[in-house]
Amino acid sequence: LCEGVDALAEGCDLLVIESTFLDGDHKLASDHGHLTAGQAGRVAKEAGVRHLVLTHFSQRYSDPAAFEHEARAAGFDGELTVAHDLVRVPVPKRR
């Protein structure tokens, strides 16, 4: 996690954030400068994000639903999209 992630995410209507790894590989994520799905979910929860879009997944994982599960387990309960090629995510109206 970079020092500015909380400030950048604070109050976002839509946060698009990488979550390359699952929480079980947190050491690998840290070693390579990436986030886990759980970290992304915690950032979004603490920042009050309305819609979280997870992206940039390692191909080592075959089930994209695992990313949503981990972000939810971290406490994020807003709208959540697990991105995939050519997905369109509407930008919500500002609050």
KEMAR-887624 format. One record per residue (C-alpha): residue number from 0; residue in one letter; z, y negated, x. Coordinates in pm, 1 decimal. Each point is the difference from the previous one (the first is absolute). Layout:
+-----+--------+----------+----------+----------+
: num : residu :       pz :       py :       px :
+-----+--------+----------+----------+----------+
: NUM :      a :        Z :        Y :        X :
...
+-----+--------+----------+----------+----------+
//
This chain:
+-----+--------+----------+----------+----------+
: num : residu :       pz :       py :       px :
+-----+--------+----------+----------+----------+
:   0 :      l :      0.0 :      0.0 :      0.0 :
:   1 :      c :    -94.0 :   -339.4 :    139.6 :
:   2 :      e :    251.1 :   -283.9 :    -12.7 :
:   3 :      g :   -199.8 :   -192.7 :   -260.2 :
:   4 :      v :    -62.0 :    277.4 :   -251.4 :
:   5 :      d :    278.8 :   -107.0 :   -236.2 :
:   6 :      a :   -108.4 :   -363.6 :     -3.8 :
:   7 :      l :   -365.4 :     96.9 :    -47.1 :
:   8 :      a :     78.7 :    230.8 :   -292.8 :
:   9 :      e :    259.3 :   -221.4 :   -171.4 :
:  10 :      g :    -91.1 :    -56.2 :   -364.8 :
:  11 :      c :   -354.8 :    135.8 :     31.0 :
:  12 :      d :   -184.7 :     75.2 :   -319.6 :
:  13 :      l :   -217.4 :    248.2 :    194.1 :
:  14 :      l :     92.7 :    152.5 :    335.3 :
:  15 :      v :   -259.6 :    210.4 :    182.3 :
:  16 :      i :    178.9 :    176.5 :    283.9 :
:  17 :      e :    -78.5 :    287.4 :    229.8 :
:  18 :      s :    206.4 :    315.8 :    -27.8 :
:  19 :      t :   -166.4 :    226.4 :    251.2 :
:  20 :      f :    274.8 :    261.0 :     14.3 :
:  21 :      l :    251.2 :    172.2 :   -224.3 :
:  22 :      d :    370.5 :    -42.4 :     68.2 :
:  23 :      g :     32.1 :    334.5 :    176.6 :
:  24 :      d :   -221.7 :   -142.5 :    274.3 :
:  25 :      h :    189.6 :   -328.9 :     39.6 :
:  26 :      k :     26.4 :     42.6 :    377.7 :
:  27 :      l :   -376.7 :     45.0 :     27.9 :
:  28 :      a :    -49.7 :   -304.9 :   -221.4 :
:  29 :      s :    227.7 :   -209.7 :    219.4 :
:  30 :      d :   -161.0 :    124.0 :    321.2 :
:  31 :      h :   -344.5 :   -104.8 :   -124.1 :
:  32 :      g :     95.7 :   -325.7 :   -173.1 :
:  33 :      h :    -45.8 :    121.0 :   -356.8 :
:  34 :      l :    213.7 :     23.3 :   -312.1 :
:  35 :      t :    105.6 :    289.9 :   -214.3 :
:  36 :      a :    -43.3 :     -0.5 :   -376.7 :
:  37 :      g :    376.7 :    -26.3 :    -37.3 :
:  38 :      q :     15.4 :   -306.8 :    224.5 :
:  39 :      a :   -280.6 :   -163.7 :   -198.0 :
:  40 :      g :    181.8 :     77.0 :   -325.7 :
:  41 :      r :    325.9 :   -146.0 :    131.8 :
:  42 :      v :   -175.0 :   -316.9 :    117.3 :
:  43 :      a :   -162.5 :    -41.7 :   -341.5 :
:  44 :      k :    324.6 :     67.0 :   -186.8 :
:  45 :      e :    206.4 :   -242.4 :    208.0 :
:  46 :      a :   -268.8 :   -269.5 :    -21.3 :
:  47 :      g :    -38.6 :     19.8 :   -378.4 :
:  48 :      v :   -367.2 :    100.8 :     15.6 :
:  49 :      r :   -166.7 :     49.2 :   -338.7 :
:  50 :      h :   -289.7 :    227.1 :    103.8 :
:  51 :      l :      2.6 :    208.4 :    317.5 :
:  52 :      v :   -320.6 :    142.4 :    146.3 :
:  53 :      l :     45.8 :    264.5 :    267.6 :
:  54 :      t :   -289.6 :     52.0 :    239.8 :
:  55 :      h :   -104.4 :    122.5 :    347.9 :
:  56 :      f :    117.5 :    362.6 :    -18.7 :
:  57 :      s :     -4.3 :    253.7 :    279.4 :
:  58 :      q :   -240.3 :    284.1 :    -71.5 :
:  59 :      r :    274.4 :    245.9 :     93.8 :
:  60 :      y :    119.3 :    -16.9 :   -363.4 :
:  61 :      s :   -194.3 :    168.9 :   -278.4 :
:  62 :      d :    195.6 :   -126.7 :   -302.5 :
:  63 :      p :    -26.0 :   -375.9 :    -64.6 :
:  64 :      a :    263.0 :     30.8 :   -274.0 :
:  65 :      a :    260.4 :     56.7 :    273.7 :
:  66 :      f :    -37.8 :   -365.3 :    102.3 :
:  67 :      e :     78.8 :   -121.0 :   -352.0 :
:  68 :      h :    292.7 :    240.9 :    -22.7 :
:  69 :      e :    155.7 :   -134.3 :    320.3 :
:  70 :      a :    -51.1 :   -365.8 :    -94.8 :
:  71 :      r :    166.6 :     72.3 :   -336.1 :
:  72 :      a :    281.9 :    191.5 :    170.0 :
:  73 :      a :     63.1 :   -313.3 :    209.6 :
:  74 :      g :     70.5 :   -187.7 :   -322.6 :
:  75 :      f :   -327.0 :   -176.0 :    -78.5 :
:  76 :      d :    -45.8 :      3.3 :   -377.0 :
:  77 :      g :   -284.0 :   -248.5 :    -52.7 :
:  78 :      e :   -367.7 :     71.5 :    -43.5 :
:  79 :      l :   -127.2 :    219.6 :    282.7 :
:  80 :      t :   -348.0 :     99.7 :    113.5 :
:  81 :      v :    -77.6 :    258.8 :    264.5 :
:  82 :      a :   -330.8 :   -133.1 :    129.4 :
:  83 :      h :   -304.7 :    215.6 :     58.0 :
:  84 :      d :   -357.0 :    -74.2 :    102.1 :
:  85 :      l :   -172.7 :   -251.4 :   -229.7 :
:  86 :      v :    306.6 :    -52.9 :   -221.3 :
:  87 :      r :     11.1 :   -337.0 :   -172.3 :
:  88 :      v :    340.3 :   -153.6 :    -51.0 :
:  89 :      p :     12.7 :   -300.9 :   -230.8 :
:  90 :      v :    202.6 :   -290.6 :    131.5 :
:  91 :      p :    273.2 :    -75.2 :   -255.0 :
:  92 :      k :     41.6 :   -347.5 :   -144.0 :
:  93 :      r :    256.2 :   -198.9 :    193.2 :
:  94 :      r :    349.3 :    -15.0 :   -141.0 :
+-----+--------+----------+----------+----------+
//
